[in-house]
């Protein structure tokens, strides 16, 4: 196992942990229960939308990085032999 494979593997694990944490940090997008319990606070919704939007965009960016890094790790493992 070369140093490049080790570094890319560590980056892949780090990227996957970041994706997991970002997904856990996001608020659920279910409206069914809030409608049954009387709705939700409008001001609180407005404040949380910006944070949720930022988390969603960051999740997309990290997801793309994870995909590209996975392709790179696969290419390294194929061509390293």
C-alpha positions in Angstrom: 0.0 0.0 0.0 1.5 3.3 -1.1 1.5 6.6 0.7 -1.0 8.0 -1.9 -3.5 5.2 -1.2 -3.2 5.8 2.6 -3.7 9.6 2.3 -6.6 9.2 -0.1 -8.2 6.5 2.2 -7.9 8.8 5.2 -9.5 11.7 3.2 -12.3 9.4 2.2 -13.0 8.4 5.7 -12.9 12.0 6.9 -15.2 13.1 4.1 -17.7 10.3 5.0 -17.8 11.3 8.6 -18.4 15.0 7.7 -21.3 13.9 5.4 -22.8 11.9 8.3 -22.5 14.8 10.7 -24.0 17.3 8.2 -27.0 15.0 7.5 -27.6 14.6 11.2 -27.4 18.3 11.8 -30.1 19.1 9.3 -33.7 19.5 10.3 -36.2 17.0 9.1 -38.4 18.2 6.2 -41.6 16.5 7.3 -44.7 18.8 7.5 -47.2 16.1 8.5 -46.7 16.2 12.3 -46.5 20.0 12.6 -49.7 20.4 10.7 -51.4 17.9 13.0 -50.1 19.7 16.1 -51.2 23.2 15.1 -48.4 24.3 12.8 -45.1 26.0 13.7 -43.8 29.4 14.6 -43.4 31.5 11.4 -40.4 33.5 12.8 -38.6 30.4 13.9 -39.1 28.9 10.5 -37.6 31.9 8.8 -34.6 31.8 10.9 -33.9 28.1 10.5 -34.4 28.1 6.8 -31.1 30.0 6.2 -29.2 27.6 8.4 -30.8 24.6 6.8 -30.1 26.0 3.4 -26.5 26.4 4.2 -26.3 22.9 5.6 -28.0 21.5 2.5 -25.5 23.3 0.2 -22.6 22.2 2.3 -23.9 18.7 2.2 -24.1 18.8 -1.6 -20.5 20.1 -1.9 -19.1 17.5 0.5 -21.1 14.8 -1.3 -19.6 15.8 -4.7 -16.1 15.8 -3.1 -16.9 12.3 -1.7 -17.9 11.1 -5.1 -14.8 12.5 -6.8 -12.5 11.2 -4.1 -14.1 7.7 -4.4 -13.3 7.8 -8.1 -9.7 8.9 -7.5 -9.2 6.1 -4.8 -10.6 3.5 -7.3 -8.3 4.8 -10.1 -5.3 4.7 -7.8 -6.1 1.2 -6.7 -6.4 0.0 -10.3 -3.4 1.7 -11.7 -1.1 1.1 -8.7 -0.9 -2.6 -9.5 
